[in-house]
Structure formats: C-alpha cells, structure tokens
C-alpha cells in the first residue's frame, strides 16, 4: 500500500500544504520548480530548496532508520 505524505510551509501569512504519495517525489519537485518560477507566486526558490531538503531527509531516514 502506498503511504501518503504531507509537507507544510508557513511564510508571511501564507500556508502551503503539499500532499503526495510515496514514489511521487519527482512530481512534487516539479511543482516546487513551477511555483518558484512563477513571478506571481509567494513561493520562492528558497522555499523550494527548504522543502526539497525535507524530502531528502525523509528518504534518508527511511533508508537508515537506525540513524
């Protein structure tokens, strides 16, 4: 069964919530890129980098649960 994940970001009164399924991380990264590239979006490249890092951390913890 595929598990669902959630990432959230609060910034300057905006609340971003990203829900995705395991294995769809690449699609989520593409969403970050599209949002950061949009000049009308409050979501910027730093936000994309922070959330991308969090995805990597989650994956790393799953591969090495002992730490």
N, C-alpha and C positions, 0 to 999 in steps of 0.2 A: 504494500500500500504506500502511495506517495504521501509524504507529510507536507503540510503547508507551513510556510514561514511568514514572518512579518517583520519589517523594518520600519521604524518611525524616525522622523526628524522634526523638531520644532525649531523655528527660526523666525525672528522678527514678527511674531504673531501669526505665522503660517504653520500649519500642521500637515506634514506629508506622511502618508501611510502607504507602504508598498507591501502587497501580499503576493506571494509567489509559491510555486510548488518546487520541491527538490528537483534538480535537473534543469530548471529553467533560469538559472542564474545569468546565463549569457543574454537571454531576452531582457532580464531586468537591467543589466549593464547597458544594453542598447537604449532602454528607456531613460536611464540616467543621462546618457550622452545627448539624446534628443532634447530632454528638458533643459540641460545645461547650455546647449547651443541656441536655445530659443531666447531671443532678447526680451521677450515679454514675460518670461518666467522668473519667479523669485528664486528658483532653484539654480545654483551656480556650480562652477567646476569644483570648488572646494567641497560643496555638499556631495557631489558625485564621488569625489575621492574618499571622503569620510565613509559613506555608505558602502562603497566598493571594498574598502578595507574591512569593514564589518562582515561583509560576505566572506571574504578570505579568512577572517578569524574564525567564523563559524565552521567553515570547511576544515580548517586546520584542527580545531578541537574535535571534530568528528573522526578525523583520521588518526589522531593521537589523544584518545580520551584520558589517558593517564596524566598527561601534562608535560 
